[in-house]
Each structure stands twice: as C-alpha cells, then as structure tokens.
Amino acid sequence: MTATSETSYDVVVIGGGPAGHHAAIQAARSGKRALLVEREASVGGSCVARGTIPSKTLRETALALTGFKRKSGDVCTVNMGEDVQVASLMTRLEQVITAHQHYMEAQLARDHVTRWHGRGRFIDAHTVEIQGVDGTRRQVCAEILVIAAGSRPRSPGEVPVDHTHIMDSDSILSMTYLPRSLTVLGAGVIASEYASIFAALGTEVTMIDRGERPLGFLDPELTDRFVASFQKTGSRYLGKSALKTVAWDGLSEVVTILTDGREVRGEKMLCALGRVANLEGLDIANAGLTATDRGLIKVDEHGRTAVPHIYAVGDVIGAPSLASSAMDQGRRAICHALGQPSGVSPELIPMGIYCIPEMSQVGLTEQQARERHGGAMVGRAPFAELARGQIAAIQDGLLKLVTDAAGRKLLGVQVVGEGAAELTSVGQMALIAGQDIDVFIANTFNFPTLAEGYRVAALDIAHQREGSKVQPAVVAKS
C-alpha cells in the first residue's frame, strides 16, 4: 500500500454528515476547490442513516399507522398490537433514507465538490492521508481543514449493550417486532424521541434518568407538558434515578435495579446515555490539537480550533448535537475562514425536538431573559383556546412568547404540540428582524390556524402591559 502523489485543495472536510456536507457546499459555492472525505459509502452520516432522518420518519409513520395524535379524547386513537412487525414500519424509512442520500450526493455533484470514500487522518496541520476501502492511501493538503467526523452511541460499562435485548440508538432500528415493554435509559433528545414514538405505538415505556425532567436544556414548561402527555399513554418517567445494575434475565426481560432499590423490567432496553465523538484514528495530535477531558474538540464561537486554519463542527464539539445546529456550524465555519459574513447569531437558530408531542424553541427562554435583561413578560396561547386546536382536537399544546420587562421586544419563542417546529419559524423570522410583539397584534393570520397563537400570546402580553399601567384608586380620608 503506497501513497499517491500529494494533491492540493483549498478546503478539505473530514466527515459527510450535516455539518461536513454544508461546510463543503459553502466552500464550493464560494469558488473554492473542496474535498469531502467520508468513511461510509453514502453521505449523510449518522443523521441520515441512523439518526435524525430515520427517527423522524419512524415518528411520522407511527402517527400515520396508528392515527395517534395528541388529542383530548374526542377523537379515538388506535394502538398497534404485537402482531404488527416493525419491519413494516421500516419500508418507508428505507425509502426516505435512500432518497435523502441521493439528494445530498446530487447537491455535492451540482456544486462540484470532490468526494472520496475513505478514512482520513492528519499527517500534519495541513496534510491529511485518506485510506480507501481498497487499502490504497493518498495524501491531500489544504489551506483550510474542517473536522466533522460525527459521533457514535456511548456504551457505558454498567450497561451490557448486546444489540439484541439491550440496544443503542443504532441497533434499535433493527428490531423485527414491537416489544410489549421498553426501558429507556437517558432523557436527552434520542431517548425522549424514541420513548414517545414507541409509547405511541402501544409499547409500555419507562424512561429512567438522573434529571428531574427530560431535555433539561428546554423551557421547563415545555418538558412538563411533554411528560404529562407521555404518561397519559400509560408510560412512566422516573427522574432523579440512578442505575445500580442492568442485566438480561436470560429468559424474557431486561431487569434494571435502581440505587433506591426499585426494579424495572422491560422486554427490550434502549441505552441512550449520550454519544462519543469519532476522534479515534484521526491523529489530531499530528495537527497540533488535543481532545478535552470529555473527548471533544474545543472551538471558539466560529468553530475555529487552537490551530487557526483548522475548524471543528457538529458532534465533535458537543452540544447541542442537533442536525440544524450542525448544518449552521459547518456553513458558518467556512464563512469565517473565508472572511465572509456568516448571518444571524447562533442564538437565533431554532431547536426542534421531534417527540410526541413535538417541542421547539428559538431565542431566550423565560429564565434566560430574566437573567440577562433583569425581567421579562410572558404571553401564552394554549392550543385549547385556538379554533384550530378545538377543531382538530389537539388541545394540549402551548405557544409561549418571551419579551423584555416592558412587554415590547420579542426575545424568545417556545412551542409544544403538533407542528411546533414549523410554528417556531414564524417567531425566528420576527427575532431576526428585531420586531416587537405588536407586529403579531397588528397583522392577520389565516383562520383557523395554530399560527394564530402568536396573536393570542402577544395580546396576553399587551393586556399585562396595560394592566401594569393601571393605578390603584385613591381612597379619600374622612
């Protein structure tokens, strides 16, 4: 195995997931010769093959097959029986994965991004060696390098993941039938999404986590509604709980013992206790980089590492580990490297969590607004008060607006319920434009729609605003 002659590119990106894909395309569209190195046969990374795309497709398929929506009880739901094969749910999933991979590959070809199938490792701060699947090696050098190698499921030593009875977020998709019961370890995005999907399909789900509530980075008002809705399905969330032992009983169940002595049994288990950055084999030390204690690459607000011409984006830098954030990080890193404007603040990138019910937020939460601005006003629009929510029997949702203490400047939007991720985009545009909430009051929304919640929530704040101006009556002394 000998290396070919060295080749030069303007930009070399290691990893073809959302972050790397967007970085390579941004570089190519900026007139640079870009090379994308991907170890998998298809681009998209875990996001497309085993993460975002599969879980969201399974979610939509589950909703369609079961007729399950977050309803008040006026419309019946249908639970799937054990005889329904998970394989039947996977047919569309396979189609969507393939279609999205082809779309991403077509984008690369259209923008003239060169793609090599192989594993990359640093020779020095400007040179990367790529080992192809056939064992051949070749070297490339570049002025700008981007590490977007992604991550893999974390397998803690105390949880014996065997991918048959105890699975991770990759192998959960290989199940051939719906389990009667499922224990989910963790309460992050992956854990919460899969827990609610299987609960919707009729599986009795128990979530176990150290945190008081799941998804601790979200507004507590959203997660409290999620937990309440999740538990209505007959499933449970066991917060403030720590593991003692996890074991397959050799017969029919995975047995989990908690440190407080409680026992949880499930036919299957999903271990979703975080992810590990794919840094092994990259030899980042050869480029002058070191990983943090958590196995991540430290970067500044532009994605730049300690070596100025090397950037790191996506899961290799840690939270929030969402596809939308990764895409933006990849784009912004190249913009910074090339001296181009990178657009709006990362704080205005929306966050969508595709549980059942859906949750999304953009901008500041109520707590953040109070801490940064010394006060805040909050307006709420329960879906139960919206005509659309009443018509479609989706009354357990909520749209929440956060403003400054004066009740004028919009600072954040949080939504839980059907279409939350879509609804948040309206608020995102208002935040980017620097609009006051009065813009929602002064304009008309389609009727009936859930988007009307913006007007209802804004009116709620306006009423609070006016109420604060009312002076108490002065009682004359006799």
C-alpha positions, 0 to 999 in steps of 0.5 A: 500500500503506497501513497499517491502523489500529494494533491492540493485543495483549498478546503478539505472536510473530514466527515459527510454528515450535516455539518461536513456536507454544508461546510463543503457546499459553502466552500464550493459555492464560494469558488473554492476547490473542496474535498469531502472525505467520508468513511461510509459509502453514502453521505449523510452520516449518522443523521441520515442513516441512523439518526435524525432522518430515520427517527423522524420518519419512524415518528411520522409513520407511527402517527400515520399507522396508528392515527395517534395524535395528541388529542383530548379524547374526542377523537379515538386513537388506535394502538398497534398490537404485537402482531404488527412487525416493525419491519413494516414500519421500516419500508418507508424509512428505507425509502426516505433514507435512500432518497435523502442520500441521493439528494445530498450526493446530487447537491455535492455533484451540482456544486462540484465538490470532490468526494472520496470514500475513505478514512482520513487522518492528519499527517500534519496541520495541513496534510491529511492521508485518506485510506480507501476501502481498497487499502490504497492511501493518498495524501491531500493538503489544504489551506483550510481543514474542517473536522466533522467526523460525527459521533457514535452511541456511548456504551457505558460499562454498567450497561451490557449493550448486546444489540439484541435485548439491550440496544443503542440508538443504532441497533434499535432500528433493527428490531423485527417486532414491537416489544410489549415493554421498553426501558429507556435509559437517558432523557436527552433528545434520542431517548425522549424521541424514541420513548414517545414514538414507541409509547405511541405505538402501544409499547409500555415505556419507562424512561429512567434518568438522573434529571428531574425532567427530560431535555433539561436544556428546554423551557421547563414548561415545555418538558412538563407538558411533554411528560404529562402527555407521555404518561397519559399513554400509560408510560412512566418517567422516573427522574432523579434515578440512578442505575445500580445494575442492568442485566438480561434475565436470560429468559424474557426481560431486561431487569434494571435495579435502581440505587433506591432499590426499585426494579424495572423490567422491560422486554427490550432496553434502549441505552441512550446515555449520550454519544462519543465523538469519532476522534479515534484514528484521526491523529489530531495530535499530528495537527497540533490539537488535543481532545478535552477531558470529555473527548471533544474538540474545543472551538471558539464561537466560529468553530475555529480550533487552537490551530487557526486554519483548522475548524471543528463542527457538529458532534465533535464539539458537543452540544447541542448535537442537533442536525440544524445546529450542525448544518449552521456550524459547518456553513458558518465555519467556512464563512469565517475562514473565508472572511465572509459574513456568516448571518444571524447569531447562533442564538437565533437558530431554532431547536426542534425536538421531534417527540410526541408531542413535538417541542421547539424553541428559538431565542431566550427562554423565560429564565434566560431573559430574566437573567440577562435583561433583569425581567421579562413578560410572558404571553401564552396561547394554549392550543385549547383556546385556538379554533384550530386546536378545538377543531382538530382536537389537539388541545394540549399544546402551548405557544409561549412568547418571551419579551423584555420587562416592558412587554415590547421586544420579542426575545424568545419563542417556545412551542409544544404540540403538533407542528411546533417546529414549523410554528417556531419559524414564524417567531425566528423570522420576527427575532431576526428582524428585531420586531416587537410583539405588536407586529403579531397584534397588528397583522392577520393570520389565516383562520383557523390556524395554530399560527394564530397563537402568536396573536393570542400570546402577544395580546396576553402580553399587551393586556399585562402591559396595560394592566401594569399601567393601571393605578390603584384608586385613591381612597379619600380620608374622612 
